[in-house]
Amino acid sequence: MLDRITDEGLHLYSYWRSSAAYRVRIGLALKGLQFETVPVHLLKDGGQQHAADYAALNPQQLVPLLMHGRRAVRQSLAILEYLEEVWPDTPALLPGTARERGRVRALAQLVACDVHPLNNLRVLQFFEQHWNVPQAERDEWVRHWIVDGLAAFEALVDEDPATGAFCHGDAPGLADCCLVPQLYNARRFGLEVAQWPTLARIEQACQVLPAFRQAAPESQPDAPKGA
């Protein structure tokens, strides 16, 4: 993996089905930034994120990791904010005022900090490998926290005057980057997105945009055929 790093350019260490990597791919695509995907398979070889060369780059042994030249940026929200600061003149991921940015960051963190970590692969593997939690119970755990979080998200955007075609206003941004992958996860675990009508409407507005289609899991170079 390390031999791919050059002094220039963007390299995203990613797994096709990682929702954290998915949200970064959306941000890169919205900003029109070219990057090379470096696949890190989270299941093969005991998890390629645990390989020594990758762990040297990211001691947390998680994806995504963005290399900008030889500068490493870790954590999906930090990566998205980094893109916003380095390329401020491309389409903005954050709105113009402090109050608006606070709202958008809160929505993004609802997913990235409160929902996603509870159904992350390493959590589910710990349940299985250390506590022998059956698959059905692990799936119920995931569904519980997704429903809990997305119900709150729905309440925060429904009938809020700051909500437009997207989570905030009429242009996609940081909150949409986080929402769409979490709705993808919801479907993976058998949940009906229609129970959150405002979120479903926002997702539909996102999915007609090329950036969201380009970032989708099934569009990634490491996605299995027929994904």
Secondary structure, 3 states (H helix, E strand, C coil): CHHHCCCCCEEEEECCCCHHHHHHHHHHHHCCCCCEEEECCCCHHHCHHHCHHHHHHCCCCCCCEEEECCEEEECHHHHHHHHHHHCCCCCCCCCCCHHHHHHHHHHHHHHHHHHHHHHCHHHHHHHHHHHCCCHHHHHHHHHHHHHHHHHHHHHHHCCCCCECCCCCECCCCHHHHHHHHHHHHHHHCCCCHHHCHHHHHHHHHHHCCHHHHHHCHHHCCCCCCCC
